[in-house]
Amino acid sequence: MDNGFQKARGKDTAAVQFMVFDILENLVNLSENPGRLGSYFTQQVRELVGARVVAILRPTSEGPGHDHALLAIEPQRHATPDTLALLEKLAHRAHEEAGSVLWQGPTIPESVQALLDSAGFNGAMILPLRVGKRQVGMVVVLHLLDMQRNEETLRALEILAPVAALVIQNAIFFESQEAEIQARIQDLREHEMRHRTILQTALDGFWLVDLEGRLLEVNETYCRMSGYSEQELLTKYISDLEANESAEDTAVHIRTVMEMGEMRFESNHRRKDGSLFQVEISVQFQPAEGGTLVAFLRDITERNRALQITQKLQAQLQQSQKMESLGTLAGGVAHDMNNVLGAILGLASANVDTQPPESPIRRALETIINAADRGGKMIKSLLSFARQSPEEIHVLNLNDILQEEVRMLERTTFAKVELTMDLATELRPIKGDANALTHAFMNLCVNAVDAMADNGLLTLRTRNVDQAWVEVIVEDNGSGMTPEVMAKAMEPFFTTKETGKGTGLGLSMAYSTVMAHRGQMDIQSNPGQGTRVRMRFPACEAEAIHSARLGSTQTEPRPVVMQVLLVDDDELIQNSMLAIMEALGHHATGVCSGEEALTKLEAGFQPHVVILDMNMPGWGGAGTLPRLRALNPTVPVLLATGRVDQTALNLAAAHPFVTLLSKPFSMKDLQQRLAELKKG
């Protein structure tokens, strides 16, 4: 339809050119600011056309039915929801016209007139803003006043439209780019903030270092590690904090990192107070912007102390396993060895008194007895490593044990040194095994004497320590031990003595005995300053502890000549025991197993005492004893074993009239036990 724009196609007048150039110059100057450009353009069009309202809309979606957003409106007071709704409806109506639209006077369609009347406007003009075929916006003019120079005005608008469209498109593009840039800047800021938050809250220290070794950035964790503030650290170089390297060394290190790209190593750093702490460092070379080093530092002082503790515990575990293996090995061979020694000791002790004094045969038998006794003590020393508790528990006075030991050794071992005894009066008693403690104290004293010259001083001291402990100290002024020797002193078979002068079991056996008594033991020694061994034992009340002895429920006196049932699978023990019984005037019947012993008892055999070996094939002592008790509840039983462990102790305690007989034993040992049965 003829909407007025067709009349403006003539030759451009000077007035039109002047208006166009003036507006274009200002549009170009404002091309990077869509808001200001839109405001200027609407003002110019409003003045040019003589309208009440001029607005610029831009589409927010593609297609003929797209919605629009307001880019600018003049005057600003008309930026109301009602006006914006009217503009949107007119924009949709203009799409139907497919070009520029001038609605004025009687040419206004009824539908458009109704829209304008509802808002109080008279007339409208819509000018599309296109770049090529793409519409980037539209100019909407409302309430056209009495326009002057209609043709020139419309021509100027028609000329300005494509230029304005291009400028607006560029402005919108710049605006979107700026928005995207701002969004990216915000993302970078947020990323940097997260990065810094992570660095500041990290458990590891952080450094950013230039290629000269100067600290550019640190986090709070490293400040806490080093004791420096952030400001103090940013004035320092790596060599100021690195305890292992000079500045020259650090420079070499930096070049190596640059060549390799990254490194991980451990070092020592110096705190502000001068103390050192161990760090694990992971460093990476960043070549951008002249090159920097990024380093993460972890304080490993505690993970290394923990490692040392772990290694110490592992060493202790290995030592414990070694001791356990030794005990298992010793237990395995003890039975056979004690049987061999028992046979030798038994036969030798049974025949020694049959020979005249000072005769060669008697001296030979006495040598055999001493050798067998020494071998038995050696086996007991080996077994003490595996024993968890003492063999026989009694209430003991440690002063008595030490005084008895001195009487035994004063003319031999103690003869070459000066002995001082500082024993506490009213020393509290302990519960323990007198034989085991005597052996332990004796080993310590012999070691002390061996470490001293002829004019050495040996001190034995006892003390009550508060209400819970009794203390025994063995102290010498001998050669002492180096730290290297001290570290191995408790290991079995470790000795500094010449071959044949010591077994290396003295200290370890003493330690095992103290531990078996629930005690404590520590050693202090320095080269040339002697050695001090301190042992502590739990004190107890003075009541006597009744060991598992033969009961007194038997009323009939036992005969002088006893009928003995010997239950042992070893032929050597059988032969030696039968010879000993004959020498003692008793009758002995030997069987090789617990099963055979039960058969004999069921057949009516009534012994006065049973000597039962603990370790035998089949039932063994542990399986035989309950069955024996079921047949004869009161017959005394001597439970013979070469390894008095907790199993043997529990077995003896679980049945009446049972006492332990430790192998190897001599004829006098057996005679004493049988004599006790006669008294019972």
C-alpha positions in Angstrom: 0.0 0.0 0.0 1.1 3.6 -0.4 2.2 4.5 3.1 4.1 7.7 2.4 7.5 6.2 1.9 7.1 5.8 -1.8 7.0 9.6 -2.2 10.5 10.0 -0.7 12.3 8.3 -3.6 13.3 11.5 -5.4 16.7 13.2 -5.6 18.2 13.8 -2.2 18.2 17.5 -1.3 20.9 19.3 0.5 18.8 19.4 3.6 18.5 15.6 3.5 22.2 15.2 3.1 23.0 17.6 5.9 20.7 15.8 8.3 22.1 12.4 7.3 25.8 13.4 7.6 25.2 15.0 10.9 23.4 12.0 12.4 25.8 9.5 10.9 28.9 11.2 12.4 27.4 10.9 15.8 26.2 7.4 15.3 29.7 6.2 14.4 31.1 8.0 17.5 28.7 6.1 19.7 29.0 2.7 17.9 30.6 0.9 20.8 27.9 1.8 23.3 24.5 0.4 22.3 22.7 2.2 25.1 24.0 5.6 24.3 23.7 5.0 20.6 20.1 4.0 21.0 19.3 7.0 23.2 20.9 9.4 20.7 19.2 7.9 17.7 15.7 8.0 19.3 16.2 11.6 20.3 17.2 12.5 16.7 14.3 10.7 15.2 11.8 12.2 17.7 13.0 15.7 16.8 13.1 14.9 13.1 9.7 13.4 12.9 8.0 15.4 15.6 6.6 12.4 17.6 5.7 11.9 21.2 7.5 8.6 21.6 10.4 6.9 19.6 11.7 3.5 20.6 14.2 1.0 19.1 13.5 -2.7 19.5 15.7 -5.6 18.8 14.6 -9.2 18.3 15.4 -11.7 21.1 14.7 -14.8 18.9 14.6 -15.7 15.3 11.5 -16.1 13.1 8.4 -14.0 12.2 6.8 -14.4 15.5 9.8 -13.5 17.6 9.8 -11.4 20.7 11.6 -8.1 21.1 13.7 -6.3 23.7 13.8 -2.6 24.2 17.1 -1.1 23.2 16.2 2.6 23.8 13.1 4.8 24.2 12.6 8.5 24.3 11.4 10.0 26.5 12.4 7.6 29.3 9.2 8.1 31.2 7.4 5.9 28.7 9.4 2.9 29.5 6.3 1.4 31.2 4.9 -2.1 30.9 1.8 -0.8 29.1 3.9 1.1 26.5 6.2 -1.9 26.1 3.2 -4.2 25.5 1.9 -1.8 22.8 5.3 -1.7 21.1 5.4 -5.5 21.0 2.0 -5.8 19.5 2.7 -3.1 16.9 6.0 -4.9 16.0 4.1 -8.1 15.4 1.6 -6.2 13.2 4.4 -4.6 11.2 5.8 -8.0 10.2 2.6 -8.5 8.3 3.3 -5.4 6.2 6.8 -6.8 5.2 8.4 -3.3 5.1 8.4 0.2 6.4 5.0 1.3 7.7 3.5 4.7 8.2 0.1 4.7 9.8 -1.4 8.2 9.8 -4.8 9.7 9.5 -7.5 7.7 7.7 -5.0 5.1 6.4 -4.7 3.5 9.8 -6.1 0.0 9.8 -8.9 -0.5 12.4 -6.9 -3.1 14.4 -4.0 -0.7 14.6 -6.2 2.2 15.4 -7.8 0.2 18.3 -4.3 -0.4 19.7 -3.3 3.2 19.5 -6.6 4.5 20.9 -6.2 2.2 24.0 -2.9 3.9 24.8 -3.9 7.4 23.8 -1.6 7.7 20.7 -2.5 9.0 17.2 -0.6 7.5 14.4 2.6 5.4 14.2 5.6 4.7 12.0 7.7 1.5 12.0 11.1 1.4 10.2 12.9 -2.0 10.0 16.6 -2.0 10.6 18.3 -4.6 8.4 21.8 -5.7 7.6 21.4 -7.4 4.3 18.4 -9.6 4.7 18.7 -10.0 8.4 16.6 -7.7 10.5 18.5 -6.6 13.6 15.9 -4.2 15.0 13.2 -1.7 14.3 12.4 1.9 15.0 8.9 2.5 16.3 7.5 6.1 16.3 4.2 6.8 18.1 1.8 9.8 18.0 3.1 11.6 14.9 2.7 15.3 15.2 2.4 17.7 12.3 5.5 16.7 10.4 7.3 19.4 8.3 9.0 18.4 5.1 7.5 14.9 5.2 9.3 13.7 2.1 12.7 14.9 3.2 12.2 13.5 6.7 11.1 10.2 5.4 14.0 10.1 2.9 16.5 10.9 5.6 15.1 8.0 7.7 15.2 5.6 4.8 18.9 6.5 4.2 19.8 6.3 7.9 18.1 3.0 8.4 20.7 0.6 7.0 23.6 2.5 8.4 21.9 2.6 11.8 21.1 -1.1 11.5 24.8 -1.9 10.8 26.0 0.3 13.7 23.4 -1.2 16.0 24.4 -4.7 15.0 28.1 -3.9 15.6 27.2 -2.3 19.0 25.1 -5.3 20.0 28.0 -7.6 18.9 30.5 -5.6 20.9 28.1 -5.6 23.8 27.8 -9.4 23.6 31.5 -9.8 23.3 32.1 -7.5 26.3 29.5 -9.5 28.3 31.3 -12.7 27.3 34.6 -11.2 28.2 33.3 -10.0 31.5 31.8 -13.4 32.2 35.2 -15.0 31.4 37.0 -12.5 33.6 34.5 -13.4 36.4 35.2 -17.1 35.8 38.9 -16.5 36.0 38.5 -14.5 39.1 36.4 -17.2 40.7 38.9 -19.8 39.5 41.7 -17.8 40.9 39.8 -17.4 44.2 39.2 -21.2 44.3 42.8 -21.8 43.5 44.0 -19.5 46.2 41.5 -20.9 48.7 42.8 -24.4 47.9 46.4 -23.3 48.2 45.8 -21.5 51.5 43.9 -24.4 53.1 46.1 -27.1 51.7 47.9 -29.4 54.2 51.1 -29.0 52.1 53.1 -25.9 51.9 53.2 -24.0 48.5 55.9 -21.9 46.8 55.9 -19.9 43.6 59.6 -19.2 42.9 61.3 -17.3 40.1 64.4 -18.7 38.3 66.7 -16.8 40.7 65.3 -18.7 43.7 63.3 -15.8 45.0 59.9 -16.6 46.7 57.0 -14.9 44.8 54.1 -16.5 46.6 53.6 -18.7 49.6 50.6 -20.2 51.4 49.6 -20.1 55.1 50.6 -23.8 55.6 54.3 -23.1 54.8 54.1 -20.0 57.1 53.1 -22.3 59.9 55.8 -24.8 59.0 58.6 -22.3 59.0 57.4 -19.8 61.6 57.8 -16.9 59.2 55.0 -14.5 58.1 54.1 -14.2 54.5 55.7 -10.8 54.2 58.9 -12.1 55.7 59.0 -15.1 53.3 58.4 -12.9 50.2 61.8 -11.2 51.0 63.7 -14.5 51.0 65.4 -16.8 48.6 65.4 -20.6 48.6 68.9 -20.7 50.1 67.7 -18.7 53.1 65.4 -21.6 54.1 67.2 -24.6 52.7 69.6 -26.1 55.3 71.4 -28.5 53.0 72.3 -26.1 50.1 74.2 -23.0 49.4 73.0 -20.3 46.9 75.3 -21.9 44.3 73.9 -25.4 45.0 70.3 -24.0 44.7 71.1 -22.4 41.3 72.4 -25.8 40.0 69.3 -27.5 41.4 67.0 -25.0 39.6 68.8 -25.6 36.3 68.3 -29.3 36.8 64.6 -28.9 37.4 64.3 -26.7 34.3 66.0 -29.5 32.2 63.9 -32.3 33.7 60.7 -30.5 33.9 59.9 -31.7 37.4 61.6 -33.4 40.5 60.7 -34.9 43.8 63.2 -35.1 46.7 63.6 -34.7 50.4 65.5 -32.0 52.3 65.8 -30.1 55.5 64.5 -26.6 56.0 65.4 -24.1 58.7 62.6 -22.4 60.8 62.7 -18.9 62.0 63.9 -20.0 65.4 66.8 -21.9 63.8 65.4 -25.4 64.3 65.2 -27.8 61.4 62.3 -29.8 59.9 62.3 -32.4 57.2 60.3 -31.8 54.0 59.4 -33.7 50.9 59.4 -31.4 47.9 57.6 -31.8 44.6 58.6 -29.1 42.2 57.6 -28.4 38.6 59.0 -25.9 36.0 56.5 -23.5 34.4 58.1 -22.0 31.3 55.4 -19.3 30.7 56.0 -15.6 31.4 59.8 -16.0 31.8 59.6 -19.2 33.8 58.7 -20.0 37.4 58.9 -22.9 39.7 55.8 -24.3 41.4 56.7 -26.3 44.6 54.6 -28.2 47.1 56.3 -29.0 50.4 55.2 -31.6 52.9 56.5 -31.7 56.5 57.6 -35.3 57.0 59.3 -34.9 60.4 56.4 -36.8 62.1 55.6 -39.8 58.9 59.9 -40.1 59.5 59.6 -40.3 63.4 56.7 -42.6 62.8 58.8 -44.6 60.3 61.6 -44.9 62.9 59.1 -46.1 65.5 57.7 -48.5 63.0 61.2 -49.8 62.2 61.9 -50.2 65.9 58.7 -52.1 66.4 59.5 -54.3 63.5 62.9 -55.0 64.9 61.3 -55.8 68.2 58.8 -58.0 66.5 61.6 -59.8 64.6 63.5 -60.2 67.9 60.3 -61.6 69.5 59.9 -64.0 66.6 63.5 -65.0 66.8 63.1 -65.7 70.6 59.9 -67.6 69.9 61.6 -69.6 67.2 64.5 -70.3 69.6 62.1 -71.3 72.3 60.3 -73.6 69.9 63.6 -75.1 68.7 64.8 -75.5 72.3 61.6 -77.1 73.4 61.8 -79.5 70.6 65.3 -80.7 71.5 65.0 -80.3 75.3 63.0 -83.5 75.7 65.6 -85.7 74.0 68.6 -83.8 75.5 67.2 -84.0 79.0 66.5 -87.7 78.7 70.1 -88.2 77.6 71.4 -86.0 80.4 69.0 -87.6 82.8 70.2 -91.1 82.1 73.9 -89.9 82.5 73.2 -88.0 85.7 71.0 -90.7 87.1 73.5 -93.5 86.6 76.5 -91.5 87.7 74.8 -90.2 90.8 73.5 -93.8 91.6 77.1 -95.2 91.5 79.2 -92.3 92.8 78.7 -93.2 96.5 79.6 -96.9 95.8 83.2 -95.8 95.1 85.9 -95.0 97.7 86.7 -91.4 98.3 89.5 -90.0 96.1 89.4 -93.0 93.8 89.8 -92.4 90.1 86.4 -93.9 89.3 84.7 -91.7 91.9 86.4 -88.6 90.5 85.3 -89.6 87.0 81.8 -90.1 88.1 81.8 -86.7 89.9 83.1 -85.1 86.7 80.3 -86.8 84.7 77.7 -85.5 87.3 79.0 -81.9 87.1 79.0 -82.0 83.3 75.5 -83.4 83.1 74.4 -80.8 85.7 76.0 -78.0 83.6 74.3 -79.3 80.4 70.9 -79.3 82.2 71.4 -75.7 83.3 72.3 -74.8 79.7 69.1 -76.4 78.4 67.1 -74.6 81.2 68.7 -71.3 80.0 67.5 -72.0 76.5 64.0 -72.9 77.6 63.7 -69.7 79.7 63.3 -67.7 76.5 60.1 -69.5 75.7 58.8 -69.7 79.3 55.9 -67.3 80.1 56.0 -67.7 83.9 58.3 -69.0 86.6 58.4 -72.8 87.3 57.6 -72.7 91.0 56.1 -69.6 92.8 56.8 -68.9 96.4 57.0 -65.9 98.6 60.6 -64.8 98.5 63.0 -62.4 100.2 65.4 -61.1 97.6 68.0 -60.3 100.3 68.1 -64.0 101.2 68.7 -65.0 97.6 71.5 -62.5 97.2 73.1 -63.5 100.5 73.0 -67.2 99.5 74.5 -66.4 96.2 77.3 -64.5 97.8 78.1 -67.4 100.1 78.3 -69.7 97.0 80.6 -67.4 95.0 82.6 -65.5 97.6 85.6 -67.9 97.5 85.6 -68.3 93.8 84.1 -65.7 91.5 84.0 -62.9 94.0 87.5 -63.5 95.3 89.2 -61.2 92.9 87.0 -58.1 93.3 85.7 -56.0 96.2 82.1 -56.7 97.0 79.8 -54.2 98.6 76.3 -55.2 99.7 73.8 -52.5 100.4 70.6 -54.4 101.3 67.5 -52.7 102.5 66.1 -53.6 106.0 62.6 -54.9 106.0 62.6 -55.5 102.3 59.2 -56.3 101.0 58.7 -59.9 99.7 57.9 -60.9 96.1 56.3 -63.9 94.5 58.8 -65.8 92.3 60.9 -68.8 91.4 64.0 -68.8 93.7 66.0 -71.0 91.3 65.3 -68.8 88.3 66.1 -65.6 90.1 69.3 -67.1 91.6 70.5 -68.1 88.1 69.7 -64.7 86.7 71.5 -62.8 89.5 74.4 -65.1 89.2 74.8 -64.5 85.5 74.7 -60.7 86.0 77.4 -61.0 88.8 79.6 -63.2 86.7 79.3 -60.8 83.7 80.2 -57.9 86.0 83.2 -59.6 87.5 84.4 -60.6 84.0 84.2 -56.9 83.0 86.4 -55.7 85.9 90.1 -55.8 86.7 91.3 -57.5 89.9 90.7 -54.4 91.9 87.1 -53.9 90.6 84.1 -53.0 92.8 80.9 -54.9 92.6 77.8 -53.5 94.4 74.6 -55.4 95.1 71.8 -53.2 96.3 68.1 -53.7 97.2 65.5 -51.0 97.8 61.8 -50.7 98.5 60.4 -48.4 95.8 57.1 -46.9 96.9 54.4 -49.5 97.8 54.4 -51.4 94.6 58.0 -52.4 93.7 61.2 -54.0 95.0 64.4 -53.0 93.3 67.6 -55.0 92.9 70.7 -53.3 91.4 73.9 -55.0 90.2 76.6 -52.4 89.5 80.2 -52.6 88.6 83.0 -50.2 87.7 84.4 -52.2 84.8 85.0 -51.6 81.2 81.4 -50.8 80.3 79.8 -51.1 76.9 79.8 -49.0 73.8 76.4 -48.0 72.3 76.9 -50.6 69.5 77.4 -53.4 72.1 74.5 -52.1 74.2 72.2 -52.4 71.1 73.0 -56.1 70.9 73.6 -56.9 74.5 70.1 -58.5 75.0 70.3 -60.7 71.9 70.8 -64.4 72.6 74.2 -65.8 72.0 75.7 -62.3 71.5 79.0 -62.1 73.5 82.2 -60.0 73.5 84.0 -62.8 75.4 86.5 -65.1 73.8 85.4 -68.4 72.4 84.7 -70.8 75.3 84.5 -68.0 77.9 80.7 -67.3 77.5 77.5 -68.4 75.8 76.0 -65.0 75.3 72.8 -66.1 77.2 73.5 -64.3 80.5 71.8 -60.9 79.9 69.0 -62.3 77.7 68.2 -65.0 80.2 68.2 -62.5 83.1 65.9 -60.2 81.1 63.6 -63.2 80.3 63.5 -64.1 84.0 62.6 -60.6 85.1 59.9 -60.3 82.5 58.5 -63.7 83.5 58.1 -62.2 87.1 56.2 -59.3 85.6 59.1 -57.0 86.4 61.2 -54.3 84.7 64.8 -54.2 83.7 67.0 -51.5 82.3 70.8 -51.2 81.7 73.0 -48.2 81.9 76.5 -48.4 80.6 79.3 -46.3 79.2 82.8 -47.2 78.0 85.2 -47.1 80.9 82.5 -46.2 83.4 81.0 -49.5 84.3 77.6 -51.0 84.0 74.5 -50.7 86.1 71.6 -53.2 85.8 68.4 -52.3 87.6 65.6 -54.8 88.1 62.2 -54.1 89.6 59.8 -56.8 90.8 56.2 -56.4 92.0 56.0 -56.5 95.8 53.5 -58.7 97.6 52.1 -59.4 101.0 53.9 -61.7 103.4 51.4 -64.7 103.2 52.9 -67.9 102.0 51.8 -69.3 98.6 51.0 -73.0 98.8 52.4 -74.8 95.8 50.8 -77.8 94.3 52.1 -80.4 96.8 51.0 -83.8 97.8 48.0 -83.6 100.0 47.6 -84.9 103.5 44.3 -86.7 103.1 46.0 -90.1 103.1 45.9 -91.4 106.6 47.9 -94.6 106.1 51.7 -94.1 106.5 53.6 -94.9 103.4 56.1 -97.8 103.6 59.8 -97.3 103.6 60.1 -99.4 100.5 57.9 -97.9 97.7 56.4 -99.5 94.7 57.0 -97.0 91.8 55.3 -97.0 88.4 57.7 -95.4 85.9 55.9 -94.1 82.7 58.5 -93.0 80.1 59.0 -93.9 76.5 62.8 -93.3 76.5 64.9 -96.5 77.0 67.8 -94.5 78.5 65.5 -93.1 81.2 63.9 -96.5 81.8 67.3 -98.1 82.4 68.8 -95.3 84.5 65.7 -94.9 86.7 65.4 -98.6 87.4 69.1 -98.5 88.5 68.4 -95.5 90.7 65.3 -97.1 92.3 67.3 -100.2 93.0 70.1 -98.2 94.6 67.5 -96.3 96.7 65.9 -99.6 97.8 62.6 -99.2 96.0 60.8 -101.4 93.5 60.2 -99.9 90.1 58.0 -101.1 87.2 58.6 -99.4 83.9 56.1 -98.9 81.0 56.5 -97.1 77.8 53.2 -95.2 77.4 50.3 -93.8 79.2 48.0 -96.3 77.5 50.2 -99.2 78.9 50.2 -97.6 82.4 46.3 -97.4 82.4 46.1 -101.1 81.4 48.4 -102.0 84.3 46.4 -100.0 86.8 43.1 -101.4 85.5 44.6 -104.9 86.0 44.9 -104.2 89.7 48.5 -102.8 90.0 48.6 -100.4 93.0 51.8 -98.2 93.0 52.8 -95.9 95.9 53.9 -93.3 93.4 53.8 -92.7 89.7 56.6 -91.0 87.8 54.8 -89.7 84.6 56.7 -88.3 81.7 55.1 -85.2 80.2 56.2 -85.8 76.5 55.4 -89.2 75.1 53.7 -90.5 71.9 50.0 -91.2 72.2 48.2 -89.7 75.2 51.3 -88.2 76.6 51.3 -86.9 80.2 48.5 -84.4 79.6 46.2 -87.1 78.3 47.2 -89.8 80.8 46.9 -87.8 84.0 43.1 -87.3 84.0 42.5 -91.0 83.2 44.9 -92.0 85.9 43.1 -89.7 88.4 39.8 -91.3 87.5 41.2 -94.8 88.4 43.1 -93.7 91.5 42.3 -90.2 92.9 45.0 -90.1 95.6 48.1 -91.8 94.2 51.0 -89.2 94.2 52.3 -88.3 90.8 55.7 -86.8 89.9 55.1 -85.1 86.6 58.6 -85.2 84.9 59.3 -82.7 82.1 62.4 -81.1 80.6 60.3 -77.9 79.9 58.4 -76.5 82.8 56.0 -74.2 80.8 52.6 -72.8 81.5 51.0 -76.0 80.1 52.8 -78.1 82.7 52.1 -75.7 85.5 48.4 -75.6 84.6 48.2 -79.4 84.4 49.9 -79.8 87.8 47.6 -77.2 89.4 44.4 -78.9 87.9 44.9 -82.2 89.7 45.5 -83.0 93.4 48.6 -84.8 94.6 50.7 -83.8 91.6 54.1 -82.1 91.7 56.6 -81.2 89.0 59.9 -83.0 88.6 62.2 -81.0 86.4 64.6 -83.0 84.1 67.4 -83.8 84.3 67.4 -84.8 87.9 70.0 -86.6 90.0 69.5 -89.5 92.4 69.6 -87.0 95.3 66.9 -84.9 93.6 64.7 -88.0 93.2 65.6 -89.2 96.8 64.5 -85.8 98.2 61.1 -85.9 96.4 60.4 -89.5 97.4 61.4 -88.6 101.0 58.8 -85.8 100.9 56.2 -88.4 99.8 57.1 -90.5 102.8 56.6 -87.6 105.2 53.2 -86.8 103.5 
